[in-house]
Amino acid sequence: MEWDSSTHLLAAAVDHLAVANWMTATINSGEDADPLDYPEAVPRPAFAEAAPRDDADDAAASDSPVQLPTPSQLSQFFS
């Protein structure tokens, strides 16, 4: 099943809202709280058939140059 542009835009909006909610919850959680899991994107048709990620994929992803901000960095940014 292929998606039209409206469906792709709707999935992108859902993804962005999930990240915004994650940021808000992360900022408002205590410094001693466990970090919240980053939200997963809505599966797209091109990626729906891809194999699920395993621990080896998670290790490779942690070596990526993109680093998520810590709760204290987010708090400092928004203050």
Secondary structure, DSSP 4 states (H G I P E B T S, - for coil): ----HHHHHHHHHHHHHHHHHHHHHHHHS-TTSPPPPPPPPPPPTTTTTSPPP-HHHHHHHHTSS--PPPHHHHHHHH-
